[in-house]
Amino acid sequence: SLFTAAEAFSSLTMSCESPKHTLYDMPVSNNGARCRAILYKKKLPETEVKIVPPTELGGLKTDEYLALNPQGKMPLLTTEGLNIPESDTIARYLMSQYKAEGPSFQPDNAKSNLIARLHDMYLTTIQGCMYKPSPPFGIYGNRSDAIAEYRKQLGVIDDAIGDVDGLYLCGSEVSLADATLFPSMVFAKYMLPKFDVPEEAALPQRISSWYDKLIAGDDDFKKIHDEIMGGLKVWEDNNRWDTIWLAGVRDTDPETIFDKIIAGDIPAAIVKEDSNLIAFKDINPAAPAHVLVIPKNRANLSAMRKATPEHIEILGKLMVAAGEIAKDESLGFGDGARIVINDGPDGGQEVPHLHLHVLGGRKMTWPPG
């Protein structure tokens, strides 16, 4: 019939039209998945929002992509006359633009925005500790502290969730909290066990129960889960974690006498100590004042040659401590000191645990022996 032909023509025209919005994103992106969850639940067709990978523009760091998002990150939503970065901003735009379509994602429950905000402030900012090759991770200069903080913040969110009465975090209605938190929990459940977190403890109790129910009870969130896991499998196949400290790389060297000093099993004349380092007088001083400064956690620094970007923070703290000790006249230091790191057999290193020698109390000569 003419009606059927017109319908077919309309459908063909629609399929050839440019989409109103383009979402640049990748399946493995947990932040982008927040936006995809909203698209899937609202059943928005590609004529409204088309999801394409940034590789269509050559990648995140190409001039073409940076012209749209100078931050060089994804997700990014483009529409006529407006480029919208940042997943929360995109999500709220989609919720507003398509408020008549599907669920609102904004139930009358303050918990939705609270959980989303806690996630964005305290999880997203440091999540790189689970997969990036080196620090910093937000405000944290080492991986172990960042992972500890990430797990602490999971507990904070778990407490904020409280009792869940229904499939979703706010009850029977899906919310922005679900769309925000769920993709990151796919990351956490998969990655934290690589850092010696027991699998059963990767997610706190309430989050774990909600996470499992959502996968089993909501096809759109199951789709999100499978998309992210597909991307993580590619990372795994590419050996992403093999060279990451505390996952594929660990300190396997034997303990030394310094470990016994740190544990208090061997007495030492300690002159400075905090949670990161300890300094004590050398029992065989090479100068009137001679102090050793060592990291409490060797973290594979058996020698200076093993230093990596993972060690930038502790190396800085060791140097600052050495400088403070060199000013301490009560230890016998005068106008300056020599601060030395012996590295390896040729460098005169005797204990395979990085240590700084702070020598003073007399004028030093050059070259050293």
C-alpha positions, 0 to 999 in steps of 0.5 A: 500500500501507499502507507506501507511504502511511505513508512518504508521510505521514512524508515530509510530516511531516518536511518540515513540521517545524522544523529542528533547527538554523538557519544564518544565512548568505549565499552571498557569505560566505566564512566561512559557506561553511566551514560550508556545505562541511561541510553539503554534504559530510555531505549533511545535510538541511534538517530537520537544518540549514536555511540562511536569510539574516539578512534573514529577521530583517530583517538583521544589525543588527535587534533580533531578530538582535542578540538571537541574536548581539550581534556582528551578524555572520554566520554564526550557528547556532541550535539549541534553547537555544544560539546559536553565532556564529563560523564555526570554532566552528560548523564544529567543532560540526557536525563533532562533532554529525554525526561519524557522517555523511560525512567527519570533516573531521579526518584524522590530520594536524596540518596541517589545524588549522594551516592553519585557524588561520593562516587565521583569525588572519592572513587573516580579520582583514584580508580587509576590505582587499579590499572594505570602503570604508575602514580599519581592517583589523585592526591596519592603518590603511591599505589598501596595508599590509593588502594587502601583509600579506595576500599575505605571509600567503598565502605563509606558508600556501603554505609550510605546505601543503608538497607536496599528494599528493591532491585535498585539502590533507591528501591523499585525505581532505577536512579542515577546512583545505579547508573553511576556506581554499577560500572565502577563496581565491575572494575573493583570486583575484577581488579581488586583481587589482583592486589591481594584483596580476597575475591569475596571481600572485593565489594562490601556486603550491601554493594555486593548484594545489590550488584549481583541482583542487578546483573541477574534482574536487569538486562540493561545492566547485564549488558553494561557488565558484559561490555565492560568485561569484554574490554577488561578481557582485552586488557588481560590478553594484552598483559596489562597488569603484568608490569603493575606494582603489587599486581604483576610485580612484587618484592620477592627479595629476601628480608635484610637486617633493616627489616629486623630494625624496623620490626624492633627485633634488633635495637638501633639508635633511632633519630627520626621515624614516621609511618614511611621511614626510619633513620638511625645511627650507623653502628660503623660510622664513617664520620663523626655524625653518620645516620642511615635513612631507609624506607619502612616498606622496601617496595622492591627498592633493594637498590637505587637502580630498581627505582620506578615512577612508583617510588617518586613519593618515597624517594622525595620523603627520604631526601627531605628527611635526610636534609632535616637530619643534616641540620640537627646539630645535636647529632653532631652535624655542622655546616652541611653534610654529605648525603650518599646512596651506594648502589650495588656491589660496585657502589659499595652497597652492603645491605640490599634495602635502599638507604641514604647515608647522611655524613657530617661533623667534619669537612668532606673531601672530593673525590670520595673513595 
